[in-house]
Amino acid sequence: MTERRIPVAPNSSRLKEGELQTYRRALQGDVLPKGDPALTSLVDRGVLLPNTHEPGKYVPAPSGLVQRQLTAAVLKVLTEATEALAGIPAHVRELEAEQQMHHHTPSPVGTMLLVTVPEVNAETIRAVEGAEFEVLTMQPGYRKPKVLKGALPRGEEAAQRGVTVKTIYRTSGRSNPTQRDWVASMTRAGAQVRTLGEDFLRLIIVDRKHAFFEVFAEDGTVQEAAAWYTQDHGVCAAFAAHFRQQWERADPWLPEEPESAGEGEEEGEGKSDGSRGIATRTTKIQRTILRGVVAGKSYEAIGHSLGFSSRTVTAQVSALRVELGMKTVAQVTYWWATSPERLLP
């Protein structure tokens, strides 16, 4: 009679070949030698039970009992693995603390993708709270009041303990009351804030050792919830140099400067205060809008990047058209293409 071979699955819940042979011998009533590794494994796992009436012989455990015991064993392994995984972040923090106590500088690592807002927040908070001499941030988009309120204590604490804190915002933020309050609080703590009227990358650099920057999809759109995080010293230095270039081009935002909320229909809308005392026909916000128009963006897209509605963008363009005494937006665009004001921030 040919013995049917049962395949053994590559996991710990199935019998190995030697264990299967021993199990079959037990079913046949053979006396099994003590100390056999396969027999020991089967008894330890509850697959075979000693025959109390015939020493050296073993009987199979009921299938229901075997299933419960094997399931419990696998669940135990899974539980231990889950607990080990959960403990990794705390373990790494302990190691980092030991490194800091001994003034050890960790070697640079590669770039890591943070795919959720909690992940991004956790890593940026840890970096900012551990900042030693510098925190540089570029925030091109509208920041919600809740976000500003949550970030304020960390920024103030860093500035108050002597860390250089510099932030670049979009010019449109000057007309946002919540953002103006944030700037006033941060400036009192010793931070510095400037604004640019054009698009720029969202970026956070801490001590030139940590850098967080935007994730772009293949079509060029920004993945809002995600961020790249790198500790590569060369990349961090390059981002810091880029920040300094943008900082030199930006306008200082002093909280005592008067800001007009304008005639906008919602918070954050309105005109800015001109540019560096130069008599101009355009405001900073209007110049930003015109750059978006020339780039082929819709009023809706321009408004989204500024925290405005498309209706407010339309109102700003119309106001400029009236100011210039022109009849069409095409005339305004042509004027802008040849005007020296296009070189202003």
VMD Tcl script that draws the C-alpha trace (Angstrom):
set ca {
  {0.00 0.00 0.00}
  {1.37 3.38 -0.99}
  {1.37 5.88 1.87}
  {-0.30 9.19 0.98}
  {2.09 12.10 1.50}
  {0.54 15.14 3.21}
  {2.25 18.44 2.29}
  {3.60 20.46 5.17}
  {2.81 24.20 5.09}
  {5.73 26.51 5.86}
  {4.42 27.69 9.25}
  {4.70 26.62 12.85}
  {1.11 25.36 13.18}
  {1.67 22.41 10.79}
  {3.64 19.27 11.55}
  {7.10 18.89 10.12}
  {7.92 15.73 8.21}
  {9.59 14.01 11.19}
  {6.71 14.95 13.50}
  {4.18 13.63 11.00}
  {5.98 10.28 10.81}
  {6.05 10.03 14.63}
  {2.34 10.96 14.78}
  {1.53 8.12 12.35}
  {3.55 5.63 14.43}
  {1.55 6.63 17.49}
  {-1.69 6.03 15.59}
  {-0.39 2.56 14.64}
  {0.22 1.74 18.32}
  {4.04 1.67 18.16}
  {6.12 2.17 21.29}
  {7.95 5.46 20.83}
  {11.42 6.06 22.27}
  {11.78 8.70 24.98}
  {13.95 11.66 24.09}
  {12.91 11.69 20.43}
  {12.78 15.41 19.46}
  {9.73 14.91 17.24}
  {7.87 13.11 20.05}
  {8.84 15.80 22.58}
  {7.53 18.50 20.23}
  {4.21 16.72 19.70}
  {3.68 16.18 23.43}
  {4.67 19.77 24.31}
  {2.20 21.10 21.75}
  {-0.57 18.83 23.01}
  {-0.93 16.91 19.75}
  {-0.13 13.54 21.42}
  {-1.03 12.45 24.94}
  {0.71 9.63 26.92}
  {-1.25 6.38 27.12}
  {-1.55 5.89 30.88}
  {-2.32 2.18 30.44}
  {0.52 1.31 28.08}
  {3.85 3.00 28.85}
  {5.75 4.12 25.76}
  {2.60 4.47 23.72}
  {0.70 7.68 22.91}
  {-2.80 8.56 21.78}
  {-3.90 11.53 19.64}
  {-5.52 14.42 21.41}
  {-9.09 15.29 20.37}
  {-9.09 17.52 17.27}
  {-11.03 20.30 19.00}
  {-8.45 20.42 21.79}
  {-5.58 20.46 19.28}
  {-7.17 23.34 17.40}
  {-7.63 25.38 20.58}
  {-4.09 24.73 21.75}
  {-2.45 25.52 18.40}
  {-4.57 28.65 18.02}
  {-3.59 29.79 21.49}
  {0.08 29.21 20.69}
  {-0.09 31.24 17.48}
  {-2.04 34.03 19.20}
  {0.62 34.16 21.90}
  {3.32 34.63 19.27}
  {1.26 37.34 17.56}
  {0.65 39.15 20.84}
  {4.33 39.10 21.72}
  {5.24 40.40 18.24}
  {2.63 43.19 18.45}
  {3.89 44.27 21.86}
  {7.45 44.24 20.56}
  {6.48 46.43 17.57}
  {4.61 48.86 19.79}
  {7.64 49.23 22.02}
  {10.09 50.11 19.22}
  {9.49 53.92 19.21}
  {9.96 54.15 22.98}
  {13.08 52.03 22.75}
  {14.52 54.26 20.03}
  {13.77 57.36 22.11}
  {15.60 55.80 25.05}
  {18.63 55.20 22.83}
  {18.48 58.78 21.53}
  {18.33 60.07 25.09}
  {21.42 58.04 25.95}
  {23.19 59.47 22.88}
  {22.32 63.03 23.92}
  {23.54 62.41 27.48}
  {26.89 61.33 26.07}
  {26.96 64.12 23.47}
  {26.96 61.63 20.65}
  {26.08 62.97 17.20}
  {24.09 60.36 15.28}
  {25.19 59.58 11.77}
  {23.02 61.04 9.01}
  {20.20 58.86 7.76}
  {18.25 58.76 4.53}
  {14.86 60.22 3.68}
  {11.63 58.86 5.17}
  {8.09 59.32 3.86}
  {5.53 60.34 6.48}
  {2.13 59.50 5.03}
  {-0.36 60.77 7.65}
  {-0.90 64.03 9.52}
  {-0.28 62.40 12.95}
  {3.05 61.03 11.70}
  {4.09 64.42 10.33}
  {3.03 66.20 13.51}
  {4.80 63.73 15.79}
  {8.14 64.03 13.97}
  {8.04 67.83 13.52}
  {7.05 68.39 17.15}
  {9.88 66.15 18.33}
  {12.39 68.01 16.14}
  {11.21 71.51 17.16}
  {11.09 70.66 20.86}
  {14.66 69.37 20.60}
  {15.94 72.37 18.62}
  {19.27 73.70 19.85}
  {19.90 76.86 17.82}
  {17.60 77.33 14.81}
  {14.08 76.66 13.49}
  {13.33 77.88 9.95}
  {9.86 77.49 8.45}
  {8.18 78.43 5.17}
  {4.38 78.28 5.23}
  {2.84 79.19 1.85}
  {-0.75 78.13 2.56}
  {-3.55 79.24 4.82}
  {-3.10 77.88 8.35}
  {-6.24 77.19 10.32}
  {-6.68 78.95 13.70}
  {-6.57 75.57 15.46}
  {-3.21 74.76 13.84}
  {-1.76 78.17 14.71}
  {-2.96 77.88 18.30}
  {-1.41 74.41 18.66}
  {1.94 75.50 17.20}
  {2.21 78.72 19.22}
  {3.44 77.31 22.59}
  {6.23 75.29 20.92}
  {7.38 78.25 18.84}
  {7.30 80.62 21.81}
  {9.17 78.16 24.02}
  {11.90 77.70 21.41}
  {12.31 81.45 20.88}
  {12.31 82.20 24.60}
  {15.14 79.77 25.27}
  {17.34 81.45 22.67}
  {16.62 79.41 19.55}
  {16.54 81.51 16.36}
  {13.01 81.16 14.99}
  {12.27 82.53 11.51}
  {9.07 82.05 9.52}
  {8.08 83.10 5.99}
  {4.37 83.47 5.16}
  {2.50 84.49 2.06}
  {1.72 88.21 1.82}
  {-1.99 87.40 1.91}
  {-1.60 86.26 5.50}
  {-1.12 89.86 6.63}
  {-4.88 90.43 6.29}
  {-5.74 87.38 8.42}
  {-6.55 88.50 12.02}
  {-5.69 85.10 13.52}
  {-2.35 85.03 11.76}
  {-1.60 88.62 12.81}
  {-2.23 87.63 16.45}
  {0.13 84.66 16.02}
  {2.83 86.94 14.61}
  {2.40 89.39 17.47}
  {2.81 86.63 20.07}
  {5.79 85.06 18.34}
  {7.52 88.42 17.83}
  {7.15 89.22 21.51}
  {8.85 85.89 22.26}
  {11.78 86.84 20.01}
  {10.87 85.21 16.69}
  {11.09 86.90 13.28}
  {8.47 86.76 10.53}
  {8.58 87.90 6.89}
  {6.26 87.56 3.89}
  {6.55 86.84 0.17}
  {3.93 87.56 -2.45}
  {4.72 84.57 -4.65}
  {4.53 80.79 -4.48}
  {7.16 78.88 -2.51}
  {7.64 75.44 -0.97}
  {6.36 74.41 2.43}
  {9.49 73.69 4.44}
  {10.67 73.18 8.03}
  {14.39 73.02 8.90}
  {15.64 72.41 12.44}
  {19.31 72.92 13.38}
  {20.18 72.05 9.76}
  {19.87 68.42 10.91}
  {16.17 67.84 10.26}
  {14.18 68.93 7.21}
  {10.51 68.38 6.36}
  {9.30 69.18 2.86}
  {6.33 68.65 0.57}
  {5.46 65.45 -1.31}
  {4.60 65.90 -4.98}
  {2.62 63.42 -7.07}
  {3.64 62.57 -10.63}
  {1.19 65.17 -11.96}
  {2.80 67.88 -9.85}
  {0.04 68.18 -7.25}
  {0.99 68.40 -3.58}
  {-0.01 65.56 -1.24}
  {-1.42 67.66 1.58}
  {-1.29 65.10 4.42}
  {2.18 63.72 3.67}
  {5.73 65.01 4.03}
  {9.29 63.89 3.36}
  {11.57 63.85 6.40}
  {15.33 63.77 6.04}
  {18.33 64.00 8.33}
  {20.80 63.99 5.46}
  {23.21 66.80 6.33}
  {23.78 67.83 2.71}
  {20.07 68.08 1.93}
  {19.38 70.01 5.14}
  {22.21 72.46 4.34}
  {20.83 72.99 0.83}
  {17.34 73.70 2.17}
  {18.79 76.11 4.74}
  {20.61 77.98 1.95}
  {17.37 78.15 -0.05}
  {15.56 79.53 2.99}
  {18.17 82.26 3.44}
  {17.73 83.32 -0.20}
  {13.98 83.58 0.22}
  {14.39 85.36 3.56}
  {16.50 88.10 1.98}
  {13.81 88.68 -0.65}
  {10.94 88.76 1.86}
  {9.41 91.77 3.63}
  {9.59 91.99 7.44}
  {6.23 91.58 9.16}
  {6.13 93.69 12.29}
  {2.99 93.26 14.42}
  {2.58 97.01 14.93}
  {2.19 97.58 11.17}
  {-1.40 98.60 10.26}
  {-3.08 96.04 8.04}
  {-6.36 96.60 6.20}
  {-8.81 93.73 5.89}
  {-10.22 95.38 2.77}
  {-13.60 94.65 1.27}
  {-13.30 90.84 1.19}
  {-16.24 88.63 1.90}
  {-14.52 86.32 4.39}
  {-11.68 86.24 6.89}
  {-8.25 86.48 5.30}
  {-9.37 88.59 2.32}
  {-8.32 92.12 1.44}
  {-5.45 94.26 0.29}
  {-1.92 94.55 1.60}
  {0.02 97.72 2.29}
  {2.04 98.24 -0.87}
  {5.70 97.34 -1.23}
  {8.56 98.87 0.72}
  {7.23 102.43 0.44}
  {7.33 102.43 -3.39}
  {4.36 104.13 -5.10}
  {2.70 101.35 -7.07}
  {-0.55 100.72 -8.93}
  {-0.80 97.18 -7.52}
  {-0.90 95.67 -4.06}
  {1.12 92.61 -3.06}
  {-1.97 90.43 -3.21}
  {-2.85 91.70 -6.68}
  {0.68 90.98 -7.88}
  {0.39 87.45 -6.52}
  {-2.93 87.01 -8.33}
  {-1.48 88.33 -11.60}
  {1.44 85.91 -11.37}
  {-1.08 83.10 -11.01}
  {-3.06 84.34 -14.02}
  {0.08 84.48 -16.16}
  {0.92 80.94 -15.01}
  {-2.43 79.75 -16.37}
  {-4.12 79.14 -13.01}
  {-7.87 79.55 -12.56}
  {-9.27 82.12 -10.13}
  {-10.43 79.21 -7.97}
  {-6.89 77.72 -7.83}
  {-5.36 81.12 -7.09}
  {-7.89 81.74 -4.34}
  {-7.27 78.33 -2.79}
  {-3.53 78.99 -2.55}
  {-4.20 82.36 -0.89}
  {-6.98 81.23 1.42}
  {-9.51 83.35 -0.54}
  {-12.66 82.56 -2.50}
  {-12.65 82.85 -6.29}
  {-15.08 85.77 -5.95}
  {-12.53 87.72 -3.91}
  {-9.87 87.06 -6.56}
  {-12.27 88.37 -9.20}
  {-12.93 91.47 -7.07}
  {-9.20 92.13 -6.72}
  {-8.63 91.87 -10.48}
  {-11.63 94.12 -11.18}
  {-10.38 96.72 -8.70}
  {-7.01 96.78 -10.42}
  {-8.63 97.04 -13.84}
  {-10.57 100.11 -12.66}
  {-7.42 101.56 -11.06}
  {-5.60 101.24 -14.40}
  {-8.54 102.61 -16.39}
  {-8.78 99.49 -18.54}
  {-11.80 97.62 -19.90}
  {-10.65 93.99 -20.00}
  {-8.53 91.58 -18.00}
  {-6.50 90.91 -21.13}
  {-5.43 94.57 -21.10}
  {-4.44 94.26 -17.46}
  {-2.39 91.13 -18.24}
  {-0.61 92.88 -21.10}
  {0.14 95.87 -18.89}
  {1.49 93.55 -16.20}
  {3.81 91.78 -18.67}
  {5.57 95.06 -19.44}
  {5.32 96.77 -16.05}
  {8.35 97.06 -13.73}
  {5.98 96.20 -10.87}
  {6.15 92.54 -11.94}
  {9.63 92.49 -10.40}
  {8.33 93.50 -6.96}
  {7.52 90.87 -4.33}
}
mol new
graphics top color blue
foreach p $ca { graphics top sphere $p radius 0.5 }
foreach p [lrange $ca 0 end-1] q [lrange $ca 1 end] { graphics top cylinder $p $q radius 0.2 }
display resetview
